[in-house]
Amino acid sequence: MRAPSGCVTRSLANGARPLTRLWGCKKSLAEIWSGLRLITRPGSGRMSVDLRTRVDSEQAPVEAGRFFRETLPPLLDSHQAQIAHGASELPLEDFCIETDGEPWTLCWHEDRVSVEAGNHGTARVRLTSEQLSDIVNDQSTPVAFMSTRQLDMPEGGLPDFLNWWLVLRAALDGRQIHARGDVQFDTDIRRSFTPDDSDEEMRAFLEQAGYLHLQGLFSEEEMAAVEADFPKAAPHFEKGDPRAWFATTQDGVEHLVRMEGFDRYSEVTVALIDEERFQRIARIPGVSHTMTRKPGARVGALIKPIGVVKGISDVPWHKDCSLGRHSYECCNLTVGISVTGADASCGQLRVVPGTHRALVWPAPCVQPGLDLEPIDLPTRTGDVTVHLSCTQHMSQPPVTKTRKVLYTGFGQQAVDPEAAEANRQRLNTVRSKTHTSISQQPGYLGN
């Protein structure tokens, strides 16, 4: 299955894998949603990048009939202000959600959403009860179903589901669907920083734009030492290993393109990311980010060859929370270390500033009609990029030479670590399978 081209390709599947949930929660669904709250305590006059509103131990079971009949309608009414403006800019077709054979239809009429029993939609998705619970509890998304071949839509396609997913998230989480003009900037969103700049200056920019470009954090000599460990680590990553991603180029050659857990085989990498100059990045947001990844699984090493035609090397537009768990974990920090330089010809990162502040499609492309513009992030060897997990970004396919980059990051401590870890592992399992389930659009093929 290839990722949707132009965000209109229909993705069909059946035989969805049941997913386990529920952590002995004794609260009702209504009680939990009425109690959604920001876990952070933002400073006065400042934005905060801690957007969490849920904890894993407070998930509620979802019974489809009761949810659509009793729970969802009052939530749609109470969050009408968060829904109406943004939804009016979406092409909302009547949408049927059929759960274990029981159909319910969401309809948009005169700035309001109604819920009707039966199938009256021009688009329809079939979900298991487990999948519906995952959607409702923000443990999964339509993009996750598409990425693992579990999206079952007899009529319509992924864009229909994503448009209504925005409505559901607004109703369930109290988030406002993005409308034109909602996100404004009072700073130049195209700039870079150096290690001499203050945390406060970088924090203010990160909160507004959702990314940072930190020039010259590491030297070319340090990056050469890291690059020398790539071929040494490669024999430890074989086909079928969930830590290893492979992609095929137009000449039919299969390449190892991602090594998760690279730090297990690169002492120089561990030494660099443990240094204060790098650990400082975790303090920039001012909300207690820390290295939450375990030793031996802290760093992914990526190699981006030219002309990929099968698999995923150049990940298309997405938020890191596009597969689920936004309201439990965002915003985490994703940090890229440029082992080799990158620009438009060799696999640079691109971002859409401000998308961390917008409830929009999380993937697989920039939402049609979005008023926020993508920008390029060219880097030199030793530069570091930082983006929030809610900031939409992509890797541009290389044209002239292969790019090498390390990715690691910092997260926020979970309120309930045990419950969070179990659900996080389920999501990681989904993420590890995406490169074998779908393929990126072909990279540069010389034409």
Long-range contacts (C-beta under 8 A, 24 or more apart in sequence): 1-149, 1-437, 1-438, 1-439, 2-438, 2-439, 2-440, 2-441, 3-146, 3-316, 3-364, 3-438, 3-439, 3-440, 3-441, 4-146, 4-157, 4-158, 4-364, 4-365, 5-441, 6-365, 7-158, 7-159, 7-361, 7-364, 7-365, 7-368, 8-157, 8-159, 9-157, 9-158, 10-153, 10-156, 10-157, 10-158, 11-145, 11-146, 11-149, 11-151, 11-153, 11-157, 11-158, 12-151, 12-152, 12-153, 12-154, 13-145, 13-149, 13-150, 13-151, 13-152, 14-126, 14-152, 15-150, 16-127, 16-128, 16-130, 16-131, 16-145, 16-150, 16-152, 17-148, 17-150, 18-128, 18-130, 19-130, 19-131, 19-134, 19-139, 19-140, 19-426, 20-130, 20-426, 21-59, 21-61, 21-130, 21-133, 21-134, 21-137, 21-139, 21-423, 22-59, 22-61, 23-56, 23-57, 23-59, 23-419, 25-57, 25-58, 25-59, 25-60, 25-61, 27-58, 27-60, 28-60, 29-60, 29-61, 29-62, 29-66, 29-67, 29-71, 30-71, 31-60, 32-58, 32-59, 32-60, 33-71, 33-75, 33-172, 36-173, 36-174, 36-327, 39-415, 40-287, 43-286, 46-207, 47-207, 47-208, 47-357, 48-207, 48-287, 49-206, 49-207, 49-285, 49-287, 49-331, 49-356, 49-388, 50-285, 50-287, 50-331, 50-412, 51-326, 51-327, 51-330, 51-331, 51-356, 51-390, 52-327, 52-328, 52-329, 52-330, 52-412, 53-173, 53-174, 53-327, 54-137, 54-138, 54-327, 54-328, 55-328, 55-414, 55-415, 55-416, 55-419, 55-420, 56-328, 56-414, 56-416, 56-419, 56-420, 56-422, 56-423, 57-415, 57-416, 57-419, 59-133, 59-137, 59-139, 60-137, 61-133, 62-129, 62-132, 62-133, 62-136, 62-137, 63-129, 64-99, 64-100, 64-102, 64-104, 64-129, 64-132, 65-102, 67-132, 67-136, 68-97, 68-104, 68-115, 68-117, 69-115, 69-117, 72-115, 72-171, 73-114, 73-115, 75-171, 75-172, 76-112, 76-113, 76-115, 76-167, 76-171, 79-170, 79-171, 79-174, 80-112, 81-176, 82-170, 82-171, 82-174, 82-175, 82-176, 82-177, 83-113, 83-167, 83-170, 83-171, 83-177, 84-111, 84-112, 85-176, 85-177, 85-179, 86-166, 86-170, 86-176, 86-177, 86-178, 86-179, 86-182, 86-359, 87-111, 87-113, 87-166, 87-167, 87-170, 87-177, 88-179, 89-179, 89-180, 89-369, 90-163, 90-166, 90-177, 91-163, 92-163, 92-164, 92-167, 93-121, 93-122, 93-123, 93-156, 93-160, 94-120, 94-121, 94-122, 94-123, 95-121, 95-122, 95-123, 95-124, 95-125, 95-156, 95-160, 95-161, 95-163, 95-164, 96-120, 96-121, 96-123, 96-124, 96-125, 96-155, 97-124, 97-125, 97-127, 97-132, 98-124, 98-125, 98-126, 98-127, 99-126, 99-127, 99-128, 99-129, 99-131, 99-132, 100-127, 100-128, 100-129, 106-164, 106-167, 108-167, 113-167, 113-171, 121-155, 121-156, 122-155, 122-156, 123-153, 123-155, 123-156, 123-157, 123-160, 123-161, 124-153, 124-154, 124-155, 124-156, 125-151, 125-152, 125-153, 125-156, 125-161, 126-152, 126-153, 126-154, 127-152, 134-324, 135-165, 135-168, 136-168, 136-172, 138-169, 138-172, 138-173, 138-324, 138-325, 138-326, 138-327, 138-328, 139-324, 139-325, 139-423, 139-426, 139-427, 140-323, 140-324, 140-427, 140-430, 141-165, 141-322, 141-323, 141-324, 141-362, 143-318, 143-322, 143-323, 143-362, 143-363, 143-364, 144-322, 144-323, 144-324, 144-427, 144-430, 146-364, 146-438, 147-323, 147-430, 147-433, 147-434, 147-437, 147-438, 148-430, 148-433, 148-434, 148-437, 149-437, 149-438, 158-364, 159-368, 162-361, 162-367, 166-359, 166-360, 166-361, 169-359, 170-359, 173-327, 175-359, 176-359, 177-359, 178-358, 178-359, 178-360, 178-370, 180-371, 181-371, 182-357, 182-358, 183-354, 183-355, 183-357, 183-358, 183-371, 183-372, 185-209, 185-353, 185-354, 189-353, 189-354, 189-375, 190-375, 195-277, 199-280, 199-283, 199-284, 199-286, 202-284, 203-284, 203-285, 203-286, 206-284, 206-285, 206-386, 206-388, 207-285, 208-353, 208-354, 209-353, 209-354, 210-351, 210-353, 210-354, 210-355, 210-356, 210-357, 210-387, 210-388, 210-390, 210-391, 211-351, 211-353, 211-377, 211-385, 211-386, 211-387, 211-388, 211-391, 211-393, 212-284, 212-384, 212-385, 212-386, 212-387, 213-377, 213-379, 213-383, 213-384, 213-385, 214-281, 214-383, 214-384, 214-385, 214-386, 215-380, 215-383, 216-380, 216-382, 216-383, 217-277, 217-278, 217-337, 217-382, 217-383, 217-384, 218-272, 218-337, 218-382, 218-384, 219-382, 220-381, 220-382, 222-268, 222-272, 222-382, 223-337, 223-338, 223-339, 223-340, 223-381, 223-382, 225-268, 226-266, 226-268, 226-269, 226-272, 226-337, 226-339, 226-406, 227-339, 227-340, 227-404, 229-262, 229-265, 229-266, 229-268, 229-269, 230-259, 230-301, 230-303, 230-339, 230-404, 232-265, 232-266, 233-259, 233-262, 233-264, 233-265, 233-266, 233-301, 234-259, 236-264, 236-265, 242-429, 242-432, 242-433, 243-432, 245-311, 245-312, 245-313, 245-435, 246-311, 246-435, 247-305, 247-308, 247-310, 247-311, 247-312, 247-313, 247-435, 248-308, 248-309, 248-310, 248-311, 249-305, 249-306, 249-307, 249-308, 249-309, 249-443, 250-307, 250-309, 250-442, 250-445, 251-307, 255-303, 255-305, 255-313, 256-303, 257-302, 257-303, 257-304, 257-305, 257-308, 257-311, 257-312, 257-313, 258-300, 258-301, 258-302, 258-303, 258-313, 258-435, 259-300, 259-301, 259-302, 260-297, 260-300, 260-432, 261-296, 261-297, 261-298, 261-299, 261-300, 262-299, 262-300, 262-301, 262-406, 263-295, 263-296, 263-297, 263-298, 263-299, 263-408, 264-296, 264-297, 266-299, 266-301, 269-299, 269-406, 270-295, 270-298, 272-337, 273-298, 273-299, 273-408, 278-384, 281-333, 281-335, 281-384, 281-386, 281-410, 282-333, 282-410, 284-386, 285-331, 285-333, 287-412, 288-412, 288-413, 289-332, 289-333, 289-410, 289-411, 289-412, 290-410, 290-411, 290-412, 290-413, 291-408, 291-410, 291-411, 292-410, 292-411, 292-412, 292-413, 293-408, 293-409, 293-411, 298-408, 299-406, 299-407, 299-408, 300-406, 300-407, 300-408, 301-339, 301-404, 301-405, 301-406, 302-403, 302-404, 302-405, 302-406, 302-407, 303-402, 303-403, 303-404, 304-346, 304-347, 304-395, 304-397, 304-398, 304-402, 304-403, 304-404, 304-405, 305-398, 305-402, 305-443, 306-397, 306-398, 306-399, 306-400, 306-401, 306-402, 306-443, 306-444, 307-442, 307-443, 307-444, 307-445, 307-446, 308-397, 308-440, 308-442, 308-443, 309-439, 309-442, 309-443, 309-445, 310-439, 311-435, 311-436, 311-439, 311-440, 312-434, 312-435, 312-438, 312-439, 312-440, 313-395, 313-397, 313-440, 313-443, 314-347, 314-394, 314-395, 314-396, 314-397, 314-398, 314-440, 314-443, 315-394, 315-395, 315-440, 316-363, 316-364, 316-365, 316-394, 316-440, 316-441, 317-352, 317-363, 317-364, 317-365, 317-366, 317-392, 317-393, 317-394, 318-362, 318-363, 318-364, 318-392, 318-393, 318-394, 319-355, 319-356, 319-362, 319-363, 319-389, 319-390, 319-391, 319-392, 319-393, 320-389, 320-390, 321-362, 321-389, 321-390, 322-362, 322-363, 323-427, 323-430, 323-431, 323-434, 324-427, 324-430, 325-423, 325-424, 325-427, 326-362, 326-389, 326-390, 328-414, 328-420, 328-423, 329-389, 329-411, 329-412, 329-414, 329-420, 329-424, 330-356, 330-388, 330-389, 330-390, 331-356, 331-388, 331-389, 331-390, 331-391, 332-388, 332-389, 332-409, 332-410, 332-411, 332-412, 333-386, 333-387, 333-388, 333-389, 333-409, 333-410, 333-411, 334-386, 334-387, 334-388, 334-389, 334-407, 334-409, 335-384, 335-385, 335-386, 335-407, 335-408, 335-409, 335-410, 336-384, 336-385, 336-386, 336-387, 336-405, 336-406, 336-407, 337-382, 337-384, 337-405, 337-406, 337-407, 337-408, 338-379, 338-380, 338-381, 338-382, 338-383, 338-384, 338-385, 338-405, 339-381, 339-404, 339-405, 339-406, 340-381, 340-401, 340-402, 340-403, 340-404, 340-405, 341-378, 341-379, 341-380, 341-381, 341-383, 342-378, 342-379, 342-403, 342-405, 343-376, 343-378, 343-379, 344-376, 344-378, 344-396, 344-399, 345-398, 345-399, 345-400, 345-401, 346-398, 346-399, 346-400, 346-401, 346-402, 346-403, 347-395, 347-396, 347-397, 347-398, 347-402, 347-403, 347-405, 348-376, 348-377, 348-378, 348-379, 348-395, 348-396, 348-403, 349-377, 349-379, 349-385, 349-387, 349-393, 349-394, 349-395, 349-396, 350-374, 350-375, 350-376, 350-377, 350-393, 350-394, 350-395, 350-396, 351-375, 351-377, 351-387, 351-391, 351-392, 351-393, 352-391, 352-392, 352-393, 353-391, 355-390, 355-391, 355-392, 356-388, 356-389, 356-390, 356-391, 357-390, 360-392, 362-392, 363-392, 366-392, 397-440, 397-443, 397-444, 398-443, 398-444, 399-444
